[in-house]
């Protein structure tokens, strides 16, 4: 019904067709049976739209495209800004993860599909745990974290908030900071920072529970040693501002 109404308006204002012809063309059966009408009508609808200014994502694409055209790294300066943002807001600098946005990540609206944010946060979270495994128990510790052996974490919950749409091309820098640590669990704040837009585009809050995968049970860790200490060292310090 929405498309039929739009089509009637275009036929009336641009083609100056009689009302009887318009009703016939846009009747339910005729309209659906004439796909050849669809393209010019949609073109007409699009040309009638009047946006006062381009979106933030569209403006960001211009600078990125120019860098690619010049065969340069379009995100070189933006990475420095992302690191400054992480440092200023108390995110862990050792586990920053960069995710390349592929064309296949986009949905039909040409925006990064929302489900991918959760996957990117997941990859970044496991990257942090892998580094902690290496830090505490060497190569074997890192491998154990990735393979679900011994003590690691299990995700209890995650909440994602979307701030801006992401388009192609872009890279997202995922940064995180543990907080509210305890022997049984810790909270993890994460942010996805767009290098094209040079701004945060999504945030997440997760609760991670310590879990012993050898016996398939929750467990407590010593916050003064091993993995517990590694998380405590990365914990968010209140003096940092958001």
C-alpha positions as MATLAB code, in Angstrom:
seq = 'XXXXXXXXXXXXXXXXXXXXXXXXXXXXXXXXXXXXXXXXXXXXXXXXXXXXXXXXXXXXXXXXXXXXXXXXXXXXXXXXXXXXXXXXXXXXXXXXXXXXXXXXXXXXXXXXXXXXXXXXXXXXXXXXXXXXXXXXXXXXXXXXXXXXXXXXXXXXXXXXXXXXXXXXXXXXXXXXXXXXXXXXXXXXXXXXXXXXXXXXXXXXXXXXXXXXXXXXXXXXXXXXXXXXXXXXXXXXXXXXXX';
ca = [
       0.000    0.000    0.000;
       2.843    2.430    0.746;
       4.472    1.839   -2.632;
       1.141    2.158   -4.429;
       0.460    5.485   -2.728;
       3.917    6.751   -3.664;
       3.458    5.563   -7.227;
       0.100    7.326   -7.520;
       1.677   10.559   -6.322;
       4.502   10.373   -8.873;
       2.182    9.487  -11.738;
      -0.096   12.356  -10.798;
       2.563   15.046  -10.317;
       5.201   14.079  -12.880;
       3.375   12.295  -15.679;
       0.098   14.194  -15.438;
      -1.944   11.069  -16.135;
      -5.722   11.052  -15.743;
      -7.031    9.764  -12.424;
      -8.684    6.763  -14.092;
      -5.375    5.627  -15.616;
      -3.571    6.119  -12.331;
      -6.117    3.994  -10.471;
      -5.768    1.241  -13.073;
      -1.962    1.201  -13.072;
      -1.761    1.267   -9.293;
      -4.532   -1.201   -8.594;
      -3.347   -4.146   -6.555;
      -3.326   -6.695   -9.356;
      -2.020   -4.393  -12.064;
       0.721   -2.915   -9.911;
       2.045   -6.299   -8.827;
       1.741   -7.665  -12.350;
       3.822   -4.872  -13.898;
       7.359   -5.114  -12.495;
       8.527   -2.889  -15.362;
       6.815   -0.020  -13.547;
       8.820   -0.575  -10.391;
      12.210    0.801  -11.429;
      11.102    4.188  -12.810;
       8.723    4.653   -9.900;
      11.423    3.936   -7.326;
      13.781    6.248   -9.231;
      11.181    8.948   -9.058;
      10.633    8.415   -5.357;
      14.373    8.586   -4.661;
      14.857   11.745   -6.693;
      12.099   13.453   -4.725;
      13.904   12.915   -1.416;
      15.618   16.014   -0.127;
      18.238   15.369    2.538;
      19.696   18.575    3.921;
      23.148   17.050    4.546;
      24.940   13.699    4.232;
      24.995   11.330    7.179;
      28.054   10.908    9.392;
      28.773    7.539    7.802;
      28.558    9.041    4.292;
      30.935   11.865    5.189;
      33.382    9.363    6.655;
      33.412    7.344    3.427;
      34.722   10.319    1.433;
      37.977   10.572    3.372;
      38.497    6.815    3.411;
      37.914    6.561   -0.336;
      40.504    9.267   -0.980;
      43.113    7.416    1.078;
      42.433    4.175   -0.798;
      42.656    6.005   -4.135;
      46.068    7.363   -3.148;
      47.203    3.793   -2.263;
      47.728    4.853    1.324;
      46.529    3.449    4.637;
      43.364    5.527    5.164;
      43.259    4.647    8.871;
      46.835    5.451    9.892;
      46.020    8.648   11.796;
      42.695    7.285   13.061;
      44.465    4.393   14.809;
      46.438    6.871   16.879;
      43.206    8.637   17.823;
      41.615    5.309   18.758;
      44.534    4.465   21.026;
      44.345    7.908   22.625;
      40.617    7.331   23.208;
      41.324    3.961   24.825;
      43.984    5.413   27.091;
      41.850    8.398   28.096;
      38.866    6.218   29.009;
      40.759    3.500   30.847;
      40.529    0.661   28.304;
      43.139   -2.081   28.332;
      45.811   -1.155   25.793;
      47.300   -4.658   25.662;
      44.231   -6.366   24.200;
      43.014   -3.884   21.576;
      41.599   -5.761   18.591;
      41.065   -4.402   15.075;
      38.318   -5.854   12.893;
      38.178   -5.275    9.147;
      34.671   -4.629    7.824;
      33.989   -6.747    4.747;
      31.289   -6.058    2.180;
      29.585   -9.275    3.245;
      29.126   -7.877    6.766;
      26.562   -5.379    5.472;
      22.804   -5.894    5.446;
      20.314   -4.787    2.793;
      20.468   -1.233    4.168;
      24.252   -1.168    3.483;
      24.969   -0.952    7.204;
      26.976   -3.383    9.306;
      24.479   -6.039   10.392;
      23.847   -5.794   14.130;
      24.672   -9.437   14.828;
      28.300   -8.876   13.802;
      28.921   -6.495   16.693;
      28.322   -9.344   19.145;
      30.753  -11.528   17.210;
      33.399   -8.815   17.161;
      33.047   -8.269   20.907;
      33.326  -12.036   21.384;
      36.537  -12.243   19.342;
      38.046   -9.337   21.244;
      37.075  -10.902   24.579;
      38.727  -14.201   23.683;
      41.776  -12.351   22.373;
      42.145  -10.786   25.814;
      41.802  -14.179   27.506;
      44.331  -15.701   25.100;
      46.832  -12.999   26.034;
      46.142  -13.642   29.721;
      46.765  -17.348   29.168;
      50.106  -16.549   27.526;
      50.958  -14.140   30.320;
      50.231  -16.573   33.138;
      51.138  -19.988   31.703;
      53.010  -19.409   28.458;
      52.101  -21.038   25.143;
      50.240  -23.891   26.825;
      48.175  -21.393   28.819;
      47.168  -19.487   25.702;
      46.220  -22.701   23.935;
      44.170  -23.875   26.929;
      42.167  -20.631   26.906;
      41.215  -21.127   23.259;
      40.402  -24.814   23.618;
      38.318  -24.640   26.786;
      40.772  -26.437   29.052;
      41.220  -25.662   32.734;
      40.052  -22.344   34.181;
      38.719  -19.707   31.821;
      35.540  -17.659   31.477;
      32.001  -18.337   30.351;
      29.683  -15.560   29.222;
      26.686  -15.014   31.477;
      25.132  -12.045   29.681;
      25.860   -9.296   27.193;
      24.050   -6.063   26.368;
      24.917   -4.111   23.218;
      23.979   -0.512   22.483;
      24.262    0.855   18.957;
      25.332    4.477   18.576;
      26.028    4.967   14.847;
      25.642    2.918   11.658;
      28.816    1.491   10.145;
      29.341    1.252    6.385;
      31.987   -0.128    4.037;
      34.909    0.517    3.910;
      35.796    0.767    7.587;
      37.778   -0.904   10.347;
      36.542   -1.180   13.921;
      38.908   -1.059   16.878;
      37.482   -3.090   19.755;
      38.698   -2.096   23.207;
      37.639   -3.356   26.619;
      38.086   -2.850   30.329;
      37.201   -5.267   33.164;
      35.550   -3.824   36.269;
      33.628   -4.970   39.355;
      36.014   -7.890   39.670;
      35.481  -10.640   42.255;
      36.784  -14.192   42.780;
      33.772  -15.610   40.907;
      33.198  -13.136   38.049;
      33.934   -9.779   36.498;
      32.122   -7.252   34.334;
      33.557   -6.259   30.966;
      32.851   -2.950   29.232;
      33.707   -2.831   25.540;
      33.481   -0.267   22.778;
      33.673   -0.525   18.998;
      35.506    2.523   17.637;
      35.129    3.307   13.933;
      38.357    4.354   12.233;
      36.415    5.850    9.321;
      34.186    7.962   11.581;
      36.811    8.383   14.320;
      34.186    7.826   16.968;
      32.576    5.041   19.040;
      29.775    3.307   17.131;
      28.685    0.645   19.650;
      29.226   -0.324   23.283;
      28.644   -3.490   25.257;
      28.394   -4.599   28.872;
      29.093   -8.247   29.613;
      29.291  -10.405   32.728;
      31.974  -13.093   32.593;
      31.953  -15.954   35.106;
      35.043  -17.944   36.009;
      34.563  -21.537   34.908;
      36.601  -24.734   35.262;
      36.163  -26.561   31.962;
      37.870  -29.684   33.252;
      35.011  -30.369   35.676;
      32.294  -28.262   33.950;
      31.592  -26.112   36.993;
      31.813  -22.493   38.048;
      34.792  -21.734   40.222;
      36.571  -18.975   42.133;
      40.014  -17.626   41.297;
      42.699  -16.009   43.419;
      42.716  -12.297   42.592;
      46.298  -12.041   43.810;
      47.750  -14.609   41.428;
      47.367  -16.143   37.977;
      44.390  -15.269   35.804;
      42.614  -13.472   38.641;
      45.536  -11.093   39.073;
      45.822  -10.593   35.307;
      42.197   -9.418   35.148;
      42.611   -7.260   38.252;
      45.602   -5.497   36.664;
      43.484   -4.651   33.634;
      40.521   -3.462   35.702;
      39.064   -0.033   35.031;
      40.412    2.694   37.283;
      37.746    5.173   38.497;
      39.995    8.171   37.881;
      39.477    7.718   34.151;
      36.562    9.684   32.727;
      33.964    8.469   30.240;
];
